[in-house]
Amino acid sequence: DIQMTQSPASLSASVGDRVTITCRASQSISIYLNWYQQKPGKAPKLLIYAASSLQSGVPSRFSGSGSGTDFTLSISSLQPEDFAAYYCQHSYSPPYSFGQGTKVEIK
Amino acid sequence: QVQLVESGGGVVQPGRSLRLSCAASGFTFGSFAMHWVRQAPGKGLVWVAIISYDGNNKYYPDSVKGRFTISRDNSKNTLYLQMSSLKADDTAVYYCARDAGGVQYMDSWGQGTLVTVSA
């Protein structure tokens, strides 16, 4: 099974900061990597699919990059509504595991 | 628009069974694979199962294989998760999600239903 490792587990940032979250797969997964945002008490929301494709309706300050085993999610200028948990997930082959999550908090 | 509504959660004793449902609307249900994902209180997301659009292919992680069964009724636009031999560790909010296809990402999610396994 493929393991997904996210870092950091949490971070504190200010509005306007650039934020980067990394995700590493235990083996090559090509571009089969997706990113989700989850706010407290809410269902997850798809942000990025296929490593770098922006889901319709998601602000352009979100971007994804990477292939193989190393991936990043970037937020170019953090907005108040972006304080949330972020999860990577591979879809290379089942089981489709998630990373452990990154909580983005207000500094 | 796409709507997914889970139901069937509740409190259940260890070792017992429970069936969750996910009613789909706003899209051609029978054309999409579907997932179940769970989240224990205060914890991260855990993928639970996927079923192909026609119900012929199903996959599970080892943690639920042999205890959980995913199924669907395309005539009723409904997805199911039959859970048996439940353990305290199965306590979680269970989400159903639509698979958008291609690289298999989950583009629409329900609001979740809480399952509590407790004596």
Chai-1 contact restraints between the chains, C-beta under 6 A:
chainA,res_idxA,chainB,res_idxB,connection_type,confidence,min_distance_angstrom,max_distance_angstrom,comment,restraint_id
A,Y32,B,V103,contact,1.0,0.0,6.0,A-B,restraint_1
A,N34,B,Y105,contact,1.0,0.0,6.0,A-B,restraint_2
A,A43,B,Y95,contact,1.0,0.0,6.0,A-B,restraint_3
A,A43,B,W109,contact,1.0,0.0,6.0,A-B,restraint_4
A,A43,B,Q111,contact,1.0,0.0,6.0,A-B,restraint_5
A,A43,B,G112,contact,1.0,0.0,6.0,A-B,restraint_6
A,P44,B,W109,contact,1.0,0.0,6.0,A-B,restraint_7
A,L46,B,D107,contact,1.0,0.0,6.0,A-B,restraint_8
A,Y49,B,Y105,contact,1.0,0.0,6.0,A-B,restraint_9
A,A50,B,V103,contact,1.0,0.0,6.0,A-B,restraint_10
A,Y87,B,L45,contact,1.0,0.0,6.0,A-B,restraint_11
A,S91,B,V103,contact,1.0,0.0,6.0,A-B,restraint_12
A,S91,B,Q104,contact,1.0,0.0,6.0,A-B,restraint_13
A,S91,B,Y105,contact,1.0,0.0,6.0,A-B,restraint_14
A,P94,B,Y59,contact,1.0,0.0,6.0,A-B,restraint_15
A,P95,B,W47,contact,1.0,0.0,6.0,A-B,restraint_16
A,P95,B,P61,contact,1.0,0.0,6.0,A-B,restraint_17
A,Y96,B,W47,contact,1.0,0.0,6.0,A-B,restraint_18
A,S97,B,W47,contact,1.0,0.0,6.0,A-B,restraint_19
A,F98,B,L45,contact,1.0,0.0,6.0,A-B,restraint_20
A,Q100,B,G44,contact,1.0,0.0,6.0,A-B,restraint_21
A,G101,B,G44,contact,1.0,0.0,6.0,A-B,restraint_22
